[in-house]
Amino acid sequence: MTQPRKFISVSGGLPGEKTKELLRRREQAVAAGVGNNFPLFVESAKGALLHDVDGNTFLDFAGGIGTVNAGHCPPEVVDAVKRQADLFLHTCFHVGMYEPYVALAEKLAELTPGSFPKKAVLLNSGAEAVENAVKIARKFSGKAGIVSFTRGFHGRTLMGMSLTSKVKPYKYKMGPFAPATYKAPFPYSYMRPESMSEEEYGQFCVRQFEDFLLTEAAPEELAAVIMEPVQGEGGFNVPPKSFVKGIYDICKQNGILFIADEIQTGFGRTGTMFASKYFGIEPDLITISKSLAAGLPISAVVGRADIMDAPNPGELGGTYGGNPLGCVAALAVIKQMEKDDLSGRSEVIGERIRSRCTSLQAQYPAIGDVRGLGAMCAVEFVEPDTGKPAKTLVAGIVRACYEKGVIILTAGVHANIIRFLTPLVITDDELQEGLDIIAEAIAEVHQTAGANSR
Ligand SMILES: Cc1ncc(COP(=O)(O)O)c(C=O)c1O
């Protein structure tokens, strides 16, 4: 039964008339390759709510794909951006330097795991941070090989695509890809043999990595391993601690740099400022973006000072890298995250989501797995009889959520996983309303599909 809504307001059928008109224009003017998850045109956004051009209000469980952990338009961030906009918009850091760039580099060095001296370079996007981390690692080590992992995602540039491990839609017919890039197996705990404990499975996967170093690429050829401590696009796969620590130790023993891609896991999403802390590792380099600046385009590579200093002046950077609006926004976001302990809040949100979804799992055999770290939670749907990925069911649930006013995304190579990326400022009541709607959507789609519920 549909409950009355406190926050969501959707009326007159979706998409609304103004949205339909914009969709027509979008179709004519915007390249088809730019994918859209929903027919949604946003007019304004605040906290965890999105208001569309037709006057509908949605709860945002996608958070700009993990970009607004601090919420939409946090007042202090908006004020900082406005103040900066009145001063200057752009000089290019290579031409006219500015204090917020330096302050942000200092702050990131302080916040990221690792007790050694650190330095940073600021860039524009996640993919650009990955590109630069690879450049820096190669320059420092004098080696070319870069290892990434199955089901990993690192962006849409040439190196990003080369390191990414989902063919459609990210790589299909876009090759050839960058040479000297290799994929090693990443754990998928949901599919682990029943006879193995989580930690045993982690150790098993470490042994697979040891084999990989014999069969695919020798350590002497490898500049770096790049790993998402919890995989994002790949399905919110939380690897066993023994795996992450095991790979990190192998890297240390063999002179291979360890790059943590914390673009999706960073800034409180997993319950700590950076997921590397949870796994007990101190990466040589960390790539950061997304929730760093509440949606302004900025990213960073932060790491060991001696490694970061390997490239010579002029070999890193770019016209817009570390733009002043992004820097002041990032400094304001970090202040807010620390003041409001948004990492702690992430734990609470994550527990609520997992507990609600676990009780749904008892009801619906199609829910194969509920997993996550902090508020980086996901639910994997499978066909109850065969265990095969239930992509169509998930597409139906996501669509039903949208029609009821909740924006939520899928993940995984089969797109059979629903992932939660709610802003961490979401209130308990908003979260509750969103979870109620997701439960309704699951019930309805099961009913329509005639799928089993217990
Ligand atoms: C782990 C990870 N790395 C890299 C990227 C690429 O970031 P961007 O889309 O800003 O280029 C993403 C984006 O989703 C990501 O999740």
The ligand as a Gaussian input file, in Angstrom:
#p B3LYP/6-31G(d) Opt

LIG

0 1
 C       36.682000       4.683000      -8.890000
 C       36.530000       5.677000     -10.007000
 N       37.611000       6.071000     -10.693000
 C       37.531000       6.947000     -11.688000
 C       36.310000       7.499000     -12.071000
 C       36.237000       8.473000     -13.198000
 O       35.870000       9.742000     -12.727000
 P       35.306000      10.830000     -13.738000
 O       33.984000      10.348000     -14.220000
 O       35.214000      12.088000     -12.920000
 O       36.297000      10.970000     -14.842000
 C       35.153000       7.104000     -11.377000
 C       33.834000       7.619000     -11.770000
 O       32.801000       7.049000     -11.505000
 C       35.271000       6.166000     -10.325000
 O       34.193000       5.747000      -9.646000

